């Protein structure tokens, strides 16, 4: 691991995306999403995936000249066509729309179809929390998980995130996949030639495996057994089916042969506590967090997201921690596009 100053990373990543063909605004959005994800310590969804985005850009897998488009809109919700833009572009558009309306109306929901996976879900719920509102974000993903008591890949790992702001403490930042572990963790184990824990996945024959290669060929298991399966299913229905996107195993893979739209579905909802309740909400969240902290005796329990926020503060102070392999991949892309490495 190595720490690199934020401004240096941003210049490098923005230049790579720009040279690859993304316009300035899209390059700025994707750069911020990936770097902030690493700044909060979620390296599986940060700059580690930059090379994959560049490969998809180069083979025509993104509609670089398109912008997300609202296809239906009411006082309560909107439906957006993501237009096959880079994942964070459509997701930021949707969350900004929800935040804008919730500021005055108290609550607003945006559903999105025809999109590509947007990376770490917490990035978008945090957008709402940073505007003193509660953000809810979830999406479906390509099939990687079997139904409970099933064997075939039928559901995605379908992540969701909720961000809840306080006045001095927080935000509370819940972010999780509905599988027992994010599939990226299994891929990470494969890349490092490591075994995975027993109980993470099944092989193609439906038997438990500790081999990450067999796990990728097979299926990851849901968190909390049938409970995780149930949550994954309702996220798929609300994010995918309801939005007009693909659902179940109709969601296309990121590396599809024809680079057709993955048609991922996403759901963004924002609640404004100041409108729904009052400004007292934020002080009560501070009290809520303190009472959780005080409930542990000698060991202080953390609220969801607390460790990530600590990582972010360390990143601001010391630079963003980047894996050696990720830094090398960035340098190779810079060399490829003739970008001077500083």
N, C-alpha and C positions, 0 to 999 in steps of 0.2 A: 504493500500500500504506500501511496505517496500523496502528500497534500499539495494542491495547486491553487493559487489565488483565483477567486471567482472571476475577476475581470479578464484574466488570461484565458481561462477555459471558455468564457463566453465568446471572445474574439475568435478563438480557434473553431469552435463548433458552429457559430454563425457563418463563418467564412466557408466551411465545408458544405453546409446545407445550401448556401447561396450558389456556390460553384456547381453543385450537383443539379441545380435547376429550380430550387424553391425561391419564391419571391421574398422580398425583405421582411414583410410582415409575418408570413408563415414561418420563415427561418427564425425569426425572433421568438415566436410562440413556442416552437419546438425546442429551441435552445433553452429557453427558460424552464420548460417542463422537465427536460432531461437533467439539467444541472441542479435544479431545486430538489428533484427526486434523490440525487446523490447527496446533496447537502443535508437532507434529512436521514441519510444512512440507508436508503433502500436501493442498494447497488444493482440488484437484479433487474430493476426497471428504469435505471438511469442511463448514463452514457454507455453502458454495456450494450445497449440495443441500437446505438447510433449506426453502426455498420449495417445492421439489418435494414434500417430505414433507407440508408443510402443505396443499398442493393435494390430495394423495391423501387426507389425513384429511378434508378438507371434502367431498370427493365420495364418501365412504364406502368408500374403498379399503382401509382397515385395520379389523380387528376390535378396537376399542378396549376392549371389555369382556372380552376373552379373555386367557388365560394359556397359555404353552406347556405341553404335557402329555406325559408319558412314556407311550408306548404299548407298549414292550417293554423289559425290563431283565434283564440277567444280571450275573454277577460281572465280565465283561470289557467289556461295551458296553451302551449304551442307544440306543433310537430315540425321537425326540421329534417330536411334531406341533407345528409352530410356530404353528398356529391363526391364521395370517394376521395376526399382530401386527406392529408396526413392526420392521423387520429387526434392529436392534441388541438388541431385547428378547429375541427367541428365541436369538440368537447368544450373548449374555451368559449366559442360562440354561444353554445347552449347555456352554459353556466352564467355567462355575462347577461344573457337575456333573462334568466330566472332571477338573478340578483337585482337587475334593474326594475322589474315589476314588483318584486317582493318588498322593495324599499317603501313603496307607497300602498300596496295592496295587502301586505302581510304574508301572502303565500303565493307561489307561482311554480308551475311545473313545465318542464320542457322534455319531450321525448324525441329521440333521434334515430333515424334509420339510414341505411346505405353508408355506414361509416366503417372505419378501421379501428382496431383496439387503440385506446388512448393512453395506455401506460398505467402509472400508479393512480388509483382512484382517489387517494387522499389529497392529491394536488388540487382537485376540483372542489371537494368539500371544504378545503382550506380557503379557497377563494371566497366562499360565502362567510366563513368564520372571520376572515380578515375584514369583512364589511359588517361585522357585528350581527351576523345572521347565522342560522343553522343551515348547513348544507348537506344534502343527501345525494349520493351519486352511486349508480350501479349500472352494470352492463352484462350482456351475455358474451360468450367467447366460443371459439371453435371447440368441437367435442373432444373431451379428454377424460371424462369421468362417466362411469356406469351408473345406472339407476341402482338404488339399494336392492341387493340380491340379484342384480344383473351382471352382465359380463362385457357387453359391447359398449364402446364409447357412444354416448347419446347426449350427454350434457357437457357444457363448458364448466370451467372452475368458477365462473360467474362472480366476480368480486363486488363488494359494496363498501362504501365509506360514509361516515357521518362526522361532521365537524360541528362542535358546539362551543361558542365563545364565552369566556368569563370577562370580568372587569380587570382583575389583576392576575388571576390564575388562568391556566388553560392556554389554548383551547383543548378540550377533550377531542381526541382525534382517533376515531375507530376506523380501521382499514383492514379488510381481510378477504381472502378468497373463501369460497364455500367448500373447497377441497380441504383435506387434512393438512395439506401444504401447497403452496403455490407451485405450479408445474415448473416454473423457472428454477426452483430449488433443485428439482430432479435433474434438469438440464445442466445446472451448475455442478452438481455432483458428477455427472458424466464427463464434463469438461475437465474436472480435476481428478478423474479416475478414482473416485471414491464410491463406497457403498452408501446406500440410503437406509434409514432405519426400517426395521420390520414394521409393517402396518401402514406404510405410506401408499403402497401400490400393489396391483395385481399384474401378472404377466398375461400374455395373449390367451392362455388356457384357463384363466380365472384363478390362478394360484398366487399366494403372496410371494413377493420377490424383494430382494435387497439389491438387485442389479439395476442401476438406473437405465441402462439400454433396454432391458426387458420391460421396465416400467413405462418407458416412452412408447414402446410398441403396444403395451397393454393399456392399463387405465389407472389413473390416480383414484384414491378412495375419498369419499366425502368426509368432512369434519363431523364429529359427533354422530357418526353412523347415519341412521335414517333421518335425523334432524337436519344435518347438513344437506342431504339429498333433497329434502323438502324445500329448504331455503333456496337452493340452486334452481329448483324447478320454478318457484314463483318469481324469482328474478328473471329467468328466461322468458316467462309469460309476460311480465310487465315491461321489461326492457325490449324484448324481441318481438313477440307476437303482437302486443298492443301497439307498439310504435310503427308496425308495418315492416319491420326488418325480418331477417331469417330467424329461425329458432330450432331448438334441438340440434340434430346433426346436419341440418341444412346450412348452418353457418360455415362459410368457406374458410380454408386455412390461409395463413399469412403467406405461405409459399405455394400457393395454388399454381398449377401449370399455365393457366391462361391469364393469370393476374386479373381475373374478374373481381368485382367488388366482393368483399367478405360479407357485406350487408349485416354487420354487427349492429345490434340495437342498444341504445343507452337511455338512461332515465336520470334527470336532474331535477331536484326540487329544493326550494329555498323557503324557509320560514323566518319571519322577522319577529323576534321576541318583543321588541319595543312596541310593535303594533298589536300583536296578539295578546300579550300580557302587559308589560310595562318595562321601563328601564331598570326596575328592581331585579329583573331576571338575572342580569349579569352579576350583581352582588350575591345573589342566591347561588349561582353556579360556583362562585369563589368559595362560599360556605360549604357547598356540596363537596367540592374537591378537598377542602381542608378536613372535613369530617371523614372522608375516605382515608386520607393520610393518617389521621389520628386513630384509626380503627385497628392498626396493626401492632400496637405495643412497641416492641424493640425494633421491628422491621416495618418500615413505612410502605404500605401498598401504593403502587403507582396507578394513575388513571390511564386509559388508552391514549397513546400518542406521546406520553411524557418523555419517554426515552428518545423518541425521534426529535422532539423539540430540543432536547439537550444536544443531540448530534448537530442540529442546525446552528445552535449557538457556538459550538466548537468550530463548525465550518466557517462561520463569519469571522471568528477570532484567529483561527490557525490556517485557514484554507480548506478546500473541499477534498476529502479523502477519495482517491481514485485507485482502483486496482491496477497493477502494473500492466496486465494484459490489455486493459481498456485504454491506458495511456499510449501503449504501443500502437493499438488499432487507430487511435486518433492521429498519431504522427504519420502512419502509413497513408491515411486518407489525405492529410495535408500535403504530403509528398506527391501523391497521385494527382492532385489538383494544382500543384505548383504554388502552394501557400507557404510562405516563409515561416519557419518554426522559430518563435521567439521565447 
